Amino acid sequence: MRVLVACEVYQRVCNALRELGHEAYSNDTAPTEGNPEWHIQGDVLEHLKEDWDMMIAFPPCTYLCNSGVRWLYERPGRWGLMKQACNLFNELLNAPIPKIAVENPIQHKYARQYIRKPDQIIQPYHFGDMESKATCLWLVGLPPLMAKFTGGEGIRQSVFKTPPSPNRGQERSRTFLGIAQAMAEQWG
């Protein structure tokens, strides 16, 4: 299967799909931290009409996520940036690709005026990573992911507690390996 993993620099999902024999490519405007031969650097919108069987997309959530809603009122220009982010999100969700999954954290009520409800909310601990980070999935032509675990003791919130730094947003956006493997195994 030919798969585009949009807005991914870490290649966790791309690598999980490649390990199962799929022709997967990550894509982002930034260079990859993984194998550059499997990375398309540039604007994802320029590649949506290529011959893909599936796309798994991780669009930026800076202006959409619930955790950043207060900045809409405190930083000029954020409302316009939120609408641009909503437009990108919907372009990915409505791309001419038969199977699509778009991932984002829980979105604030203003973004939800432009984006439909997610089809599923998962947690990393459902797939073996003992972390809590609500992750929403919007699905087209794909079934919901089936959880392997229900949780238990020892679940951490290290993503939420990531200290401020210039790379904080990037570090918080890293896909957990268990989720990446579940996406590859169940959708690939």
Accessible surface in RSA format (square Angstrom, percent):
REM  Atomic radii and reference values for relative SASA: ProtOr
REM  Chains: A
REM  Algorithm: Lee & Richards
REM  Probe-radius: 1.40
REM  Slices: 20
REM RES _ NUM      All-atoms   Total-Side   Main-Chain    Non-polar    All polar
REM                ABS   REL    ABS   REL    ABS   REL    ABS   REL    ABS   REL
RES MET A   1    66.69  34.5  22.95  15.2  43.74 104.1  27.86  23.7  38.83  51.5
RES ARG A   2    67.26  28.2  65.89  33.6   1.37   3.3  24.76  33.8  42.49  25.8
RES VAL A   3     0.00   0.0   0.00   0.0   0.00   0.0   0.00   0.0   0.00   0.0
RES LEU A   4     0.00   0.0   0.00   0.0   0.00   0.0   0.00   0.0   0.00   0.0
RES VAL A   5     0.00   0.0   0.00   0.0   0.00   0.0   0.00   0.0   0.00   0.0
RES ALA A   6     0.00   0.0   0.00   0.0   0.00   0.0   0.00   0.0   0.00   0.0
RES CYS A   7    25.09  19.0  12.22  13.6  12.87  30.3   3.08   7.8  22.01  23.7
RES GLU A   8     8.08   4.6   4.97   3.8   3.11   7.4   7.73  15.0   0.35   0.3
RES VAL A   9    17.04  11.2  15.50  14.0   1.54   3.7  15.50  13.5   1.54   4.2
RES TYR A  10    26.77  12.5  13.97   7.9  12.79  33.3  13.31  10.0  13.45  16.6
RES GLN A  11     0.23   0.1   0.23   0.2   0.00   0.0   0.00   0.0   0.23   0.2
RES ARG A  12    66.95  28.1  61.58  31.4   5.37  12.8  10.18  13.9  56.77  34.4
RES VAL A  13     0.00   0.0   0.00   0.0   0.00   0.0   0.00   0.0   0.00   0.0
RES CYS A  14     0.00   0.0   0.00   0.0   0.00   0.0   0.00   0.0   0.00   0.0
RES ASN A  15    51.48  35.5  50.78  49.1   0.71   1.7  15.75  37.9  35.74  34.5
RES ALA A  16    10.03   9.2   4.91   7.6   5.11  11.6   8.05  11.3   1.98   5.2
RES LEU A  17     0.00   0.0   0.00   0.0   0.00   0.0   0.00   0.0   0.00   0.0
RES ARG A  18    56.17  23.6  40.53  20.7  15.64  37.2   8.98  12.3  47.19  28.6
RES GLU A  19   144.09  82.7 106.11  80.3  37.99  90.4  47.44  91.8  96.65  78.9
RES LEU A  20    93.80  52.2  64.80  46.4  29.00  72.9  70.20  49.3  23.60  63.5
RES GLY A  21    68.77  84.8   0.00   N/A  68.77  84.8  35.97  98.7  32.81  73.5
RES HIS A  22    26.64  14.6  22.14  15.4   4.50  11.5  17.22  17.7   9.42  11.0
RES GLU A  23    75.81  43.5  71.29  53.9   4.52  10.8  28.40  54.9  47.41  38.7
RES ALA A  24     0.00   0.0   0.00   0.0   0.00   0.0   0.00   0.0   0.00   0.0
RES TYR A  25    46.15  21.5  46.15  26.3   0.00   0.0  19.50  14.7  26.66  32.9
RES SER A  26     0.00   0.0   0.00   0.0   0.00   0.0   0.00   0.0   0.00   0.0
RES ASN A  27     0.71   0.5   0.71   0.7   0.00   0.0   0.00   0.0   0.71   0.7
RES ASP A  28    29.51  20.7  26.21  26.1   3.29   7.8   3.48   8.2  26.03  26.0
RES THR A  29    99.90  71.1  83.87  85.0  16.02  38.2  58.08  78.0  41.82  63.2
RES ALA A  30    36.95  34.0  33.05  51.0   3.90   8.9  36.95  52.0   0.00   0.0
RES PRO A  31    91.16  66.4  83.40  76.0   7.76  28.2  83.94  69.3   7.22  44.9
RES THR A  32    22.83  16.2   3.58   3.6  19.25  45.9   3.58   4.8  19.25  29.1
RES GLU A  33   114.87  65.9  75.60  57.2  39.27  93.5  43.39  83.9  71.48  58.4
RES GLY A  34    31.25  38.5   0.00   N/A  31.25  38.5  18.94  52.0  12.31  27.6
RES ASN A  35    50.03  34.5  41.46  40.1   8.57  20.6  17.19  41.4  32.84  31.7
RES PRO A  36   101.87  74.2  89.97  82.0  11.90  43.2  90.64  74.8  11.24  69.8
RES GLU A  37   142.86  82.0 116.67  88.3  26.18  62.3  43.42  84.0  99.43  81.2
RES TRP A  38    73.02  29.3  73.02  35.3   0.00   0.0  60.97  32.5  12.05  19.5
RES HIS A  39    22.68  12.4   5.12   3.6  17.55  44.9   5.17   5.3  17.50  20.4
RES ILE A  40    38.99  22.2  35.32  26.3   3.67   8.9  38.99  28.1   0.00   0.0
RES GLN A  41   106.79  59.7  76.63  56.0  30.16  71.8  24.36  51.9  82.42  62.5
RES GLY A  42    22.95  28.3   0.00   N/A  22.95  28.3  22.30  61.2   0.65   1.5
RES ASP A  43    61.55  43.1  56.60  56.3   4.95  11.7  18.49  43.5  43.06  42.9
RES VAL A  44     9.40   6.2   6.97   6.3   2.43   5.8   6.97   6.1   2.43   6.6
RES LEU A  45    65.22  36.3  46.13  33.0  19.09  48.0  46.35  32.5  18.87  50.8
RES GLU A  46   132.14  75.9 100.64  76.1  31.50  75.0  41.50  80.3  90.64  74.0
RES HIS A  47    34.55  18.9  34.55  24.0   0.00   0.0  28.41  29.3   6.14   7.1
RES LEU A  48    12.34   6.9  12.23   8.8   0.11   0.3  12.23   8.6   0.11   0.3
RES LYS A  49   183.47  89.5 151.56  93.0  31.91  76.0  97.97  88.2  85.50  91.1
RES GLU A  50    69.83  40.1  57.70  43.7  12.13  28.9  38.44  74.3  31.40  25.6
RES ASP A  51   119.99  84.1 107.63 107.1  12.37  29.2  37.34  87.9  82.65  82.4
RES TRP A  52     8.26   3.3   0.06   0.0   8.20  19.3   0.06   0.0   8.20  13.3
RES ASP A  53    59.73  41.8  58.71  58.4   1.02   2.4  10.96  25.8  48.77  48.6
RES MET A  54     0.00   0.0   0.00   0.0   0.00   0.0   0.00   0.0   0.00   0.0
RES MET A  55     0.00   0.0   0.00   0.0   0.00   0.0   0.00   0.0   0.00   0.0
RES ILE A  56     0.24   0.1   0.24   0.2   0.00   0.0   0.24   0.2   0.00   0.0
RES ALA A  57     0.00   0.0   0.00   0.0   0.00   0.0   0.00   0.0   0.00   0.0
RES PHE A  58    23.31  11.7  16.01   9.9   7.29  19.0  16.01   9.7   7.29  20.9
RES PRO A  59     5.71   4.2   1.19   1.1   4.52  16.4   1.19   1.0   4.52  28.1
RES PRO A  60    79.94  58.3  66.95  61.0  12.99  47.2  78.05  64.4   1.90  11.8
RES CYS A  61    35.95  27.2  33.34  37.2   2.61   6.1   0.71   1.8  35.24  38.0
RES THR A  62    72.32  51.4  63.63  64.5   8.69  20.7  38.91  52.3  33.41  50.5
RES TYR A  63    59.15  27.6  55.46  31.6   3.69   9.6  27.57  20.7  31.58  38.9
RES LEU A  64     0.40   0.2   0.40   0.3   0.00   0.0   0.40   0.3   0.00   0.0
RES CYS A  65    13.11   9.9  12.90  14.4   0.20   0.5   1.81   4.6  11.30  12.2
RES ASN A  66    79.69  55.0  73.44  71.0   6.24  15.0   7.91  19.0  71.78  69.4
RES SER A  67    82.69  69.9  45.42  60.6  37.27  85.9  46.43  98.9  36.26  50.8
RES GLY A  68    11.27  13.9   0.00   N/A  11.27  13.9   9.22  25.3   2.05   4.6
RES VAL A  69    40.12  26.4  40.00  36.2   0.13   0.3  40.11  34.9   0.01   0.0
RES ARG A  70   129.47  54.4 122.78  62.6   6.69  15.9  57.99  79.3  71.48  43.3
RES TRP A  71    70.27  28.2  70.27  34.0   0.00   0.0  51.38  27.4  18.89  30.6
RES LEU A  72     6.94   3.9   2.48   1.8   4.46  11.2   2.48   1.7   4.46  12.0
RES TYR A  73   146.18  68.2 110.35  62.8  35.83  93.2  98.46  74.0  47.72  58.8
RES GLU A  74    95.80  55.0  64.95  49.1  30.85  73.4  35.37  68.4  60.43  49.3
RES ARG A  75   113.64  47.7 110.94  56.6   2.70   6.4  33.60  45.9  80.04  48.5
RES PRO A  76   137.82 100.4 105.12  95.8  32.69 118.8 117.46  97.0  20.36 126.5
RES GLY A  77    51.83  63.9   0.00   N/A  51.83  63.9  37.37 102.6  14.46  32.4
RES ARG A  78    25.08  10.5  25.01  12.7   0.07   0.2   5.36   7.3  19.72  12.0
RES TRP A  79    92.24  37.0  92.17  44.6   0.07   0.2  81.22  43.3  11.02  17.9
RES GLY A  80    38.99  48.1   0.00   N/A  38.99  48.1  33.31  91.4   5.68  12.7
RES LEU A  81    67.16  37.4  65.21  46.7   1.94   4.9  65.21  45.8   1.94   5.2
RES MET A  82     1.86   1.0   1.86   1.2   0.00   0.0   1.86   1.6   0.00   0.0
RES LYS A  83    99.51  48.5  98.87  60.7   0.64   1.5  44.61  40.1  54.90  58.5
RES GLN A  84   118.02  66.0 111.83  81.7   6.19  14.7  39.85  84.8  78.16  59.3
RES ALA A  85    15.91  14.6   8.37  12.9   7.54  17.2  14.18  20.0   1.74   4.6
RES CYS A  86     1.11   0.8   1.11   1.2   0.00   0.0   1.11   2.8   0.00   0.0
RES ASN A  87    90.34  62.3  87.67  84.7   2.68   6.4  18.29  44.0  72.05  69.6
RES LEU A  88    42.97  23.9  41.37  29.6   1.59   4.0  42.31  29.7   0.65   1.8
RES PHE A  89     0.00   0.0   0.00   0.0   0.00   0.0   0.00   0.0   0.00   0.0
RES ASN A  90    36.50  25.2  36.03  34.8   0.47   1.1  17.16  41.3  19.34  18.7
RES GLU A  91    87.38  50.2  79.26  60.0   8.12  19.3  35.40  68.5  51.98  42.4
RES LEU A  92     0.00   0.0   0.00   0.0   0.00   0.0   0.00   0.0   0.00   0.0
RES LEU A  93     8.78   4.9   6.58   4.7   2.20   5.5   6.58   4.6   2.20   5.9
RES ASN A  94   113.71  78.4  84.39  81.5  29.33  70.6  32.16  77.4  81.56  78.8
RES ALA A  95    10.88  10.0   0.00   0.0  10.88  24.8   2.43   3.4   8.45  22.4
RES PRO A  96    90.87  66.2  55.84  50.9  35.03 127.3  71.85  59.3  19.01 118.2
RES ILE A  97     7.74   4.4   0.02   0.0   7.72  18.6   0.99   0.7   6.75  18.3
RES PRO A  98    90.63  66.0  67.58  61.6  23.05  83.8  80.73  66.7   9.89  61.5
RES LYS A  99    76.41  37.3  76.41  46.9   0.00   0.0  36.00  32.4  40.41  43.0
RES ILE A 100     0.99   0.6   0.99   0.7   0.00   0.0   0.99   0.7   0.00   0.0
RES ALA A 101     0.41   0.4   0.33   0.5   0.08   0.2   0.41   0.6   0.00   0.0
RES VAL A 102     0.00   0.0   0.00   0.0   0.00   0.0   0.00   0.0   0.00   0.0
RES GLU A 103    24.63  14.1  24.57  18.6   0.05   0.1   2.17   4.2  22.45  18.3
RES ASN A 104     0.78   0.5   0.78   0.8   0.00   0.0   0.00   0.0   0.78   0.8
RES PRO A 105    28.34  20.7  27.67  25.2   0.67   2.4  28.34  23.4   0.00   0.0
RES ILE A 106    71.37  40.6  68.29  50.9   3.08   7.4  68.64  49.4   2.73   7.4
RES GLN A 107     4.90   2.7   1.69   1.2   3.21   7.6   1.25   2.7   3.64   2.8
RES HIS A 108     2.70   1.5   2.63   1.8   0.07   0.2   2.13   2.2   0.57   0.7
RES LYS A 109   122.09  59.6 116.47  71.5   5.62  13.4  62.47  56.2  59.61  63.5
RES TYR A 110    40.17  18.8  40.17  22.9   0.00   0.0  26.40  19.8  13.77  17.0
RES ALA A 111     0.00   0.0   0.00   0.0   0.00   0.0   0.00   0.0   0.00   0.0
RES ARG A 112   113.54  47.7  96.35  49.1  17.18  40.9  32.48  44.4  81.06  49.1
RES GLN A 113   131.53  73.5  92.08  67.3  39.44  93.9  38.52  82.0  93.00  70.5
RES TYR A 114    98.54  46.0  76.12  43.3  22.42  58.4  63.59  47.8  34.95  43.1
RES ILE A 115     4.40   2.5   0.00   0.0   4.40  10.6   1.45   1.0   2.95   8.0
RES ARG A 116   105.23  44.2  87.98  44.8  17.26  41.1  73.89 101.0  31.34  19.0
RES LYS A 117   163.56  79.8 155.69  95.5   7.87  18.7  98.69  88.8  64.87  69.1
RES PRO A 118    34.36  25.0  19.27  17.6  15.09  54.8  19.27  15.9  15.09  93.8
RES ASP A 119    73.05  51.2  40.35  40.2  32.71  77.3  15.21  35.8  57.85  57.7
RES GLN A 120    31.57  17.7  23.68  17.3   7.89  18.8  17.36  37.0  14.21  10.8
RES ILE A 121    92.65  52.7  69.45  51.7  23.21  55.9  69.45  50.0  23.21  63.0
RES ILE A 122     2.84   1.6   2.65   2.0   0.19   0.5   2.84   2.0   0.00   0.0
RES GLN A 123    31.31  17.5  31.31  22.9   0.00   0.0   6.17  13.1  25.14  19.1
RES PRO A 124     0.13   0.1   0.13   0.1   0.00   0.0   0.13   0.1   0.00   0.0
RES TYR A 125    41.55  19.4  40.77  23.2   0.78   2.0   6.67   5.0  34.88  43.0
RES HIS A 126    37.44  20.5  37.44  26.0   0.00   0.0  19.66  20.3  17.78  20.7
RES PHE A 127    10.19   5.1   0.37   0.2   9.82  25.5   0.37   0.2   9.82  28.1
RES GLY A 128    43.22  53.3   0.00   N/A  43.22  53.3  18.38  50.4  24.84  55.6
RES ASP A 129    36.13  25.3  32.54  32.4   3.59   8.5   6.06  14.3  30.06  30.0
RES MET A 130    62.52  32.4  59.91  39.6   2.61   6.2  42.94  36.5  19.58  25.9
RES GLU A 131    12.16   7.0  12.16   9.2   0.00   0.0   3.01   5.8   9.16   7.5
RES SER A 132    25.34  21.4  21.10  28.2   4.24   9.8   4.75  10.1  20.59  28.9
RES LYS A 133    40.68  19.8  33.41  20.5   7.27  17.3  29.26  26.3  11.43  12.2
RES ALA A 134    28.43  26.1  18.96  29.3   9.47  21.6  18.96  26.7   9.47  25.1
RES THR A 135     6.02   4.3   5.81   5.9   0.21   0.5   3.23   4.3   2.79   4.2
RES CYS A 136     2.76   2.1   2.76   3.1   0.00   0.0   0.00   0.0   2.76   3.0
RES LEU A 137     0.23   0.1   0.23   0.2   0.00   0.0   0.23   0.2   0.00   0.0
RES TRP A 138     2.93   1.2   2.93   1.4   0.00   0.0   2.93   1.6   0.00   0.0
RES LEU A 139    17.09   9.5   5.17   3.7  11.93  30.0   5.27   3.7  11.82  31.8
RES VAL A 140    55.41  36.5  51.19  46.3   4.21  10.2  55.41  48.1   0.00   0.0
RES GLY A 141    60.28  74.3   0.00   N/A  60.28  74.3  33.83  92.8  26.45  59.2
RES LEU A 142    19.45  10.8   3.62   2.6  15.83  39.8   5.79   4.1  13.66  36.8
RES PRO A 143    79.59  58.0  73.12  66.7   6.47  23.5  78.99  65.2   0.61   3.8
RES PRO A 144    70.71  51.5  67.85  61.9   2.85  10.4  67.85  56.0   2.85  17.7
RES LEU A 145     4.98   2.8   0.00   0.0   4.98  12.5   0.00   0.0   4.98  13.4
RES MET A 146   139.66  72.3 137.58  91.1   2.08   4.9 112.76  95.9  26.90  35.6
RES ALA A 147    58.29  53.6  28.25  43.6  30.03  68.3  28.25  39.8  30.03  79.6
RES LYS A 148   110.01  53.7  76.05  46.7  33.97  80.9  55.59  50.0  54.42  58.0
RES PHE A 149   108.96  54.5 101.85  63.1   7.11  18.5 108.31  65.7   0.65   1.9
RES THR A 150   134.12  95.4 110.03 111.5  24.09  57.4  80.61 108.3  53.51  80.9
RES GLY A 151    27.12  33.4   0.00   N/A  27.12  33.4   3.10   8.5  24.02  53.8
RES GLY A 152    53.86  66.4   0.00   N/A  53.86  66.4  35.87  98.4  17.99  40.3
RES GLU A 153   173.09  99.4 147.59 111.7  25.50  60.7  66.17 128.0 106.92  87.3
RES GLY A 154    55.97  69.0   0.00   N/A  55.97  69.0  41.11 112.8  14.85  33.3
RES ILE A 155    56.63  32.2  27.74  20.7  28.89  69.6  27.74  20.0  28.89  78.4
RES ARG A 156   130.65  54.9 124.84  63.6   5.81  13.8  64.02  87.5  66.63  40.4
RES GLN A 157    86.31  48.3  81.24  59.4   5.07  12.1  14.27  30.4  72.04  54.6
RES SER A 158    55.91  47.2  46.15  61.6   9.76  22.5  40.45  86.1  15.47  21.7
RES VAL A 159    17.77  11.7  16.03  14.5   1.75   4.2  17.76  15.4   0.01   0.0
RES PHE A 160   136.85  68.5 129.95  80.5   6.90  18.0 130.57  79.2   6.28  18.0
RES LYS A 161   145.99  71.2 121.62  74.6  24.37  58.0  75.14  67.6  70.85  75.5
RES THR A 162    29.99  21.3  24.72  25.1   5.27  12.6  18.69  25.1  11.30  17.1
RES PRO A 163    94.69  69.0  89.68  81.7   5.01  18.2  94.16  77.7   0.53   3.3
RES PRO A 164   123.05  89.7 102.61  93.5  20.44  74.3 103.44  85.4  19.61 121.9
RES SER A 165    60.25  50.9  34.48  46.0  25.76  59.3  38.16  81.3  22.09  30.9
RES PRO A 166   141.95 103.5  98.67  89.9  43.28 157.3 112.08  92.5  29.87 185.6
RES ASN A 167    82.56  56.9  80.64  77.9   1.92   4.6   6.57  15.8  76.00  73.5
RES ARG A 168    75.47  31.7  75.18  38.3   0.29   0.7  16.30  22.3  59.17  35.9
RES GLY A 169    54.17  66.8   0.00   N/A  54.17  66.8  41.01 112.6  13.16  29.5
RES GLN A 170    89.37  50.0  81.98  59.9   7.39  17.6  31.75  67.6  57.62  43.7
RES GLU A 171    78.54  45.1  67.52  51.1  11.02  26.2  28.22  54.6  50.32  41.1
RES ARG A 172    53.96  22.7  51.35  26.2   2.61   6.2  14.26  19.5  39.70  24.1
RES SER A 173    64.54  54.5  43.96  58.7  20.58  47.4  38.58  82.2  25.96  36.4
RES ARG A 174    64.52  27.1  59.18  30.2   5.34  12.7  21.75  29.7  42.77  25.9
RES THR A 175    19.36  13.8  11.31  11.5   8.05  19.2  11.72  15.7   7.63  11.5
RES PHE A 176    34.20  17.1  33.48  20.7   0.72   1.9  33.82  20.5   0.38   1.1
RES LEU A 177    95.65  53.3  94.36  67.5   1.29   3.2  94.36  66.3   1.29   3.5
RES GLY A 178     8.47  10.4   0.00   N/A   8.47  10.4   6.67  18.3   1.80   4.0
RES ILE A 179     5.95   3.4   5.95   4.4   0.00   0.0   5.95   4.3   0.00   0.0
RES ALA A 180     0.55   0.5   0.55   0.8   0.00   0.0   0.55   0.8   0.00   0.0
RES GLN A 181    86.76  48.5  86.03  62.9   0.73   1.7  13.73  29.2  73.04  55.4
RES ALA A 182     0.01   0.0   0.00   0.0   0.01   0.0   0.01   0.0   0.00   0.0
RES MET A 183     0.18   0.1   0.18   0.1   0.00   0.0   0.18   0.2   0.00   0.0
RES ALA A 184     1.10   1.0   0.98   1.5   0.12   0.3   0.98   1.4   0.12   0.3
RES GLU A 185    99.88  57.3  72.54  54.9  27.34  65.1  28.78  55.7  71.11  58.1
RES GLN A 186    62.26  34.8  32.75  23.9  29.51  70.3  30.74  65.4  31.51  23.9
RES TRP A 187    10.12   4.1   0.13   0.1  10.00  23.5   3.40   1.8   6.73  10.9
RES GLY A 188    38.57  47.6   0.00   N/A  38.57  47.6  17.92  49.2  20.65  46.2
END  Absolute sums over single chains surface
CHAIN  1 A     9769.3       7662.0       2107.3       5328.3       4441.0
END  Absolute sums over all chains
TOTAL          9769.3       7662.0       2107.3       5328.3       4441.0
